[in-house]
C-alpha cells in the first residue's frame, strides 16, 4: 500500500512539473503577454522543484524540513499543519541531486533573478535572459525524459516561436545594450557570471544560443524549412563560424587600464588618474582570479565590465575626492 502511494504521488509530481514548464513556455511564446521572462522563471522554478521532489521521493530521500531531537525527527510544518518541503535551491544542494553542474548553474541563475524581480519592477528583460530560459526548457525536457521515461517528453510540444519581422540593426543594438535592465538585475548577472568558469559560460546547458541567418535557397524543399542543420565542415558553416565569433566577442567586454581611467573621467570624475586606479586595484587585490574582475591575455591584463562598474561606484561614494 505504501509503495503504491509513493508511486502515485511521484507520478502526480512529475505530471505537475511537466504542466508547469509547458505553461511557462506557452506564456513566454504568447505575443500578447509582456511579463514573459518573469512568468517563465516563476513557473519553471515550480516545475523543477516538483521534478526533483518526484526524483527524491522515488529514491526514498526525505525532502521535508525537520530538526532532530535525539534519534527522532521533528518535522517543520506550516501554520495549517502541512509539511514544509525543500525549495528548489535546497533540492540543488542535496548530494544526491541528479543534475549536472551547468544545469544547476542555469537554475541558480534563474533563482537569483527571481529573488531580484520579487523586490523591484522590471522592464524588457526578456531578450536579455532568453538564452538562459531556452537552456532551462531544453534541460528540463532532457531530465524529465531521462529520469522518468519518454512518455513525459516535451520536445513535440515546444515549437519555434514566430516573429512578424526580422531584427533590424537598431533592434540588434538595443538587445546588446539594454538600458531597460535595472541596476539590481545587472549587478546580480555580473556577480553571478564572474563566479562561473569560462567552460560553464559557454556551455549550452547554462545558456542556449542559436544564430539565425536568412538564407536564399535554390533547391525544392529547402524553402519549407525554418531551421536547417548543417555540417560543421560545409562551406556555409565557414562563414557562419566567423559571424558567430563576432557575436561572442560582445559577451564580455574587456578594457585596458587606460580605457578604465578614460571611461571614469568621462563620467565626470576628472581627478581620477592612472596612479589612483593602480592604488585602488592593488588595495582590493582585484587581479586575483577569484574576484573575476579581469583576465590576462598575451601577457596583458584586461579588466571586465564588472571592474569598471566597481570603480564607478567607488568614485561615486567618494565623489568629493574625484570631482
Secondary structure, DSSP 4 states (H G I P E B T S, - for coil): -HHHHHHHHHHHHHHHHHHHHHHHHHHHT-TT-S-HHHHHHHHHHHHHHHHHHHHHHHTT---B-EEEETTEEEE-B-TTS-B-BPPHHHHHHSTT--S-HHHHHHHHHHHHHHHHHTTS---S-HHHHHHHHHHHHHHHHHHHHHHH-GGG--TTT--PPPPSSPPPHHHHHHHHS-TTS-HHHHHHHHHHHHTS-HHHHH-TTT------------STTGGG-SS----TTSHHHHHHHHHHHHHHHTSS-EE-HHHHHHHHHHTT-TT--HHHHHHHHHHTTTTSGGG-SEEEETTEEEEEHHHHHHHHHHHHHTHHHH-
